[in-house]
Amino acid sequence: MPTALANAANVAQVTGINAAGVIATVRGAPWKAWRAHENTKDDGEKLKRDVDMLEYVQRRLQEQEHNPLATWLLPRLEETLKEARDLMKRSSRMDRFINGSRLAERFRDVETKVNIIYLSSFPLLSCGTEEFTLAEVMAATNFTVVLSASDSATVYRGTLRDGREVAVKRLNNTGAGPGRAAVQDAFFTEVAILSLIHHDHIARLVGTCAYGDERIVVTHPCTGNGSLYDHLHGRRTRTSRVTASWEARVQVLLGAARAVEHLHCHAVPHIIHANVTSSAILLEGATWAPRLSDFGRAVWLEAGVESQAVDLAAAAEGYADPEHRSTGRLKPASDVYSLGVVMLEVLTGKPPVERVWDEGSGAMVTMGMDLVSFALPSIQHQQAGGGRLLDVLDRRPAPDPTAGQLQPLQMLANTAARCLRQCGDDRPPIRDVVADLEKALSLICPGNKLGGDGPTSSGGA
């Protein structure tokens, strides 16, 4: 293994990747986006994921056949891919019983080669992302104007030297130990995914900064209007078009749902975001277009696999899929559940959990019932003909909503209720959620083209 690590560092030096980062990556395997449950004991499963990943990288490199680095990497990738496929064929249960230690050694060797190939190809896969110094980041932001903040990171407004306005996400530095490893893991995962994913409603990666303990991700465009959470529950509610307009709220939901649809249905391999929250839905400064962000917990879904084992520790309070809590396995339906919670936030204007400062513990604590427990009974009663949606509906957009205004809101509430079903298999696929939101928006605004960049209405319905 030391030789393999040295080789990885040498390859990284040739391709411009930080050598220390490569060694940490190979040793700690933080690329959970490609191997969501790295600690599995089944080497065959790991190898299958490695083959899937190599095939994807192979396709990307073949698109850049005139690039010298791609030309240099392709034959090495194909050699490793051939070796991995051959090992898959040879790793029958009987072979493992007879040649267990020898096969295990070959598995480890191939695994190391796969890491080297992926890391070596990273500059090509990342589509020209920039590497910023800490001084450049400080000059761009002064770490002054906060767009949003969470337990894991703070997002600042920044202006680069060329005039581009950007959002600068600074991951919280937790020092040494498991906390630092988690920050490193989230950083690599977010960069790996954003460098490969391009969609109108997903944040676009500009570059990164990794200096000492600092891990910073720079995205464009600047989401200068903060997050959906800010406009529903925070400091921006008084002057917000999102606070004041049902049309604007549903447009934001539709954009976020389209982003999730892209991850679930069109990304290769498919991606589970695993952290869909109102805080992760950022709004552009000029257009108010929603952008899904915060990919540090995301996982790539293996081909032919419906769910993956993922640690529950990092699940956002109030958004966690109950099926994930009970089984420890994450699936696309988990994102649908979380989006259902966001729909309830939009409908009620209430946060997923109420938190207050507790003097005794010196910390924020959860108070009372969560949003799902509070709002869902009224929605279900409305579905049964009891007419209780108004009991929980946010009155800021329309103090006395008309029957015409209530029709699309009831449709939105019904969609949320389906998304929040306890069993993931009973929830609608994200394509159906997008279709429901498009229909609700068309009822709110019959002339809406259903493809607008972001909220356009300034008030009322």
N, C-alpha and C positions, 0 to 999 in steps of 0.2 A: 504493500500500500504506500509506503513513503515514496517509492519510485514513481508510482502512478500519480501521486500528488505533485511531485516535482515536474512530471510531464505536463500535467494540467496547468501548472504555473507557467511553464515554458510556452505552451500553446497560447495561454492568455496573454503573455507578454507580446507575442507576435501579433495578436489580433486586437490589442489595445484594452484588454480587460484587466482590472486590478488583480494582481496575483494573490494578495492576501484574501481578497474576496472570493476568488476561485477556490482556494484551499478550504476556507470556511464553508463554502457551499458544498464541495464534495464530501467533506468530513461530516457536516451537519445535515446535509440533504434538505436545504430549505425550499427546494422547488416543489412545494406541496401542490402547486397548481397542476403539475404534470402527474404527481403521485399522491393522491389525496390521503391515502392511508399507508404511508411509507413504512410504518412499523408492522405491517402484516408479515406473517411468517411464511407466506406462500411465495417462494421465489418465482414460480411460474406466473403468478399474477403480476408481479413487478415487471417481469420480462415482457409480458404482453403489452403492458403500458409503455415500456421503453420502445417496443417495436412501433406502436401507434405514433408515439412522439417522433421517432426517427423518420417515419414515412411522411409526417407532416413537414418536418424540417427539410426533407429531401425535395418535396414539391416546391417549397419556398426558395430553396437554393437553385433549383432548375429554372425558376423564373428570372434568375440573375446570372445567366450563363456567361455573360461577358465580364463579370466582376472577378478579378484575380483571386480574391479570397474564396469566393464561391467555387471557382474552378479547382482551387487547391483542396477545399474541404470535401467536395462531392465524392471523389473516389474513396476517401477515408471513411466517410459516412456509409457509403454502400458496402464497404468491407465489414464495418461493424454491424450493419443491418443484416448482412448475410450470416455473420457469426451468430447473431442473436436468434435469427429464424432457425438456424441449424440446431442451436442449443434447445430451443423450444421443442423441436421434434425429438431430441434425444432425452428430454427430461421426463420420460414416462415414470410411473410409480415404481416399476421394477428397477429401472436404471438408478433411481434415487436410492433405492434400498441397497443395491449392489455397490454403486459408486458414489455414495452420499457425499463424502468429504471432497472428492475430486470435482463433482458437479458444483458443490457450493463454492469452491474456489473459482470455477469458471464463471458462475453467476456473478461473483464479486468483480471479476475482471471485466466482464461485459458491462456491468453497471458503471464502473469507473470510466470506461471508454464512452459510454452514452453521455455521462456528465460532461466529459471533455468536449465531445462533438457539439452538444447543445450550447455550452458556454462559449466555445470558439465561434459558433455561428451567431451569437447574440448581436454583434454589431450589425449584421445583415438583417436579422429579424426585427430589429428595433427601428428600422425605417428612418435612420438618420437622426436619432435623438441626440441631444446635446448633453455634455458633462459640464456642469457649472462648478466653479469654486465657491467656497463658503462666502468669500468676500463679494463675489458677484451676486449671490443670493441676498446678502445683507444690503448691498447697494440698491438692489431692485425693490426690496421690501422695507428695510429698516425694522422688520418684524413689528410693525406698528398697527396697520389697518387689518383687523380681524374680520374675515368673512364668515367663518363658522369655527366651532370648537367642539371637541368631544373628549372622551376619556383617553383616546388613543392618539389624537393628533389635533393640531391647530392649522387652519387654512388662512393665509394672508393674501391681501391684494399686492401685486407687484408689477413693476414696469421694467422691462428689459432695456438694454442699451439701444436696441434698434426700434424702441417705441412700442413693442408688443405688450399689451396688458395681459397678465397671466395670474393664475391662482397658484400659490406656493404652499404645498402641504408639508408641514414639519412634524414628523412623527415624534411623539413624546419620548424623551430619553429616560429610560428606566434603569440606567447603570448596568452593572454586571449581572450575571446569572440568567435564570430563565426569562426574566423580563426583557433583557437585551436581545436574547435569541428570538423572542416573539416579534420584537421590532424589526430585526433583520429579516425574519421570515416574511412579515407583512410587506416590507419594502421590496424584496425580490419578487414576491408574488404580484404585487400591484404593477411593478415595472414590466414584468414579463407579459402580463395580460394586456395592459394598455398599449404596449409597443406593437401588439399584433391585432388589436381590435379597433375598427374605425366605424363610427356610426354617429348620426346627427345628434343623438340624445345620450351619448357617452362621452365623458371627458377625454380630451386628446392629449397624449403625452408629448411634451416639449423636450424635457430633459430631467436630469437627476443631479443630486449632490450627495456624495458619500465621503464625509471627512470626519475622522475620529469617530465619535459616537453619534454624529449627526447623520440622519437619513431624511432626505428631502426630495419630494416629487413635484415637478413643475408641469402644470397643464394649461391648456389654452382652449377656448377663450376664457377670459377672466369672468368668473361667476360672481359679478359684483353685487348682485342682489341677494346674496346669502343663500340659505337653504329654505326648502318648503317648511321645515320646522320653525324657522324664524318668523315666517309670515303667518303661520297658524297660531303659534304659542309664544313668540318672543318679542323682541324689541322693535320689529318692523311692522307690526300689525296696524298702526294708526294710519299710515300713508300707503298701504300696500294694495295694489290692484288684485292680488291673489286673495287677500283677506276679504275684499269687498265684492268679489264677483264669482258666481258659481261657474260661469263659462271659463274663467281663468283657471279655477281650481281643477275642473275636469280636463282642460287642456294639459295642465301639468301632469295629472295622473296618466293621461293617454301617452304623453311623451315618455314617461318613466316605464310604462307597460311595454311600449315599443322597444325600449332599450333592453328590457328583460327578455322580450321575444327574440331579439337578435342573439342574445347570449344562449338561450335555450334551443333555438331552432336553426340558426345560421352560422354561428361560430364553429370552427373546426379545430379541435373537438368542441362539443357543447360545453357551456360554462354554467355553473351554479354560482350566483353572486354571493349568497349566504349572509348578506348584511343589508337587505333592502329596508331602509328606514326613511323617514321624512328628512332626517339630517343628511342623508346621503344623496338626496335629490337637490342639486344646486341649480340656481337660476341665473342665466346670463344677464350681464349688466344692460346691454343695449336692447336685446330682443325678448328677454325673459324666458327664453327657451330652456326647458329643463334638461339637465345633464346628470346622468347617473354616475356617481363617483364612489370612492372608498372600496377598492377592490382587494384590500389586504387580506381578507378572509376567503376570497373566492377559490373555487376548485374547478379543475377541468373534469368533466364527466367522461369516464372511459367508454369506448364504443361497446354497445351491447349490454351495458350495466345501468340499472335503474336507480341505484342509490349507492352512497359511499359513506364509510365510517368517518365521522368528523367530530373532533372534541367539542363539547358543549360549552366549555368555560367562557368562550368569547362571545356567546350569543347576546345580542342586544336585548336588554330587559323590556318586556312588553311585546316584542316582535317574534320571539322564538316559536317555531313550529312545535306544537305539543307532541306530534309523532316523532320528531327528531329527539325531543327530550326523553321519550320513553324507549326508543330503539337505539339511539346514538348514531343513526344513519340519516344522511342528508340526501335530498332528492330535489328535482326541479320544483315539485309541489311545495317545497319549503319556502322558496322565493314567492310563490303565489300566495301562501299564507301571510307572509310578511307584507306583501303588497295589499292584501285585504285589510291589515291593520292600518296601513297608510290611508286607505279609503275611508275607514272609520274616523281617522283624524280629520280628513277633509270634510266629512259629513257633520261631525259633531263640534269641531274646533277644539277638541280636548286632546291632550298628550296621551301616549300609550300607557303611561303610569304617572301618578301624581307623586312628586318627590318634595320633601320638606327638609329643612335643616334641623337636625336633632342635637340640642346642646349637650346632652349626656354623652353621646358617642362622638361628638365633634365631626359628624359626617351627614351627608344627605341620605335620607331613608325613604322607602316607599310607603305611601299612606293610602289606605282604603283599597278598593277593588281596582283591577286593571280595566282598560278601556273596553276590551272584548266582553268582559263580564258585565260591564255597565251598559253598553249600547246594543249588544246582539239580541237580548230578550225583546227589546222594543221593536227591532227590525223584524224579528221572527213573528211577533204579535201582529205587526202590520201585514206581513205576508198572509197571515191567517184571517185577515179581514178586520182586525181589531183597531187599525188606524192609530198606532202609537209612534210613528216615525217623528212626528212633531215634538214629542217629549224629549228627544235627544238632539234634534237638528240645530246646528249653529244658525243663529238669527242675524248675524252680522251682514251677510250678503243681501238678505231680504227679510225684514222684521215680520212681515205677514205674507208668506209665500202663497201664491195663487195655485189653483189646481194644475194649471199648465206648467208652473215651475216645479211643482212636486212630482210630476210624472217622471222626468229624467232622474230626479234625485232618488225616487223609489227604485228605479232601475239600477242606479248605482248602489243603493243599499242592498238590493237582492244579489248583485254580483259580489259585493263584499261578503255577504253571508255564505255564499257558495265557496268563496276562497278560504273561509275560516272554518270549514268542516274539519272535524278532528282527524279523519283518515285522509291521507294524501291522495289516495286513488279516487276519492269522491270529489276532489276539487277540480275545477275546470282547467284545461291546459291554457297556457298563457295566450295562445292565439285567440281562444274564445273570450278571454278577458279583454283583449284589445278590441275585438269586434263589439263587445258590449259597451265599452267606453266610447267607441266611435258612434254608436247608435245614440247613447245618452247625450253626447255633445251635439249631434245633429238635431235632437229635440230641443235642446237649450237654444241653439242658434241654427235654424234650418238652412241658412245659406252658407254655413261653415264648410270649408273645403276639406276638413279632416286631416290636413297635412301641414298645417301652419307650424311655424317655428316655435311659437310660445303664446302666452296669454296676450290677448289684444284688447279685451274689454276692461274698462276702468271702474265699473260698478254695476249694481243691480243684478239681474239674472245672469 
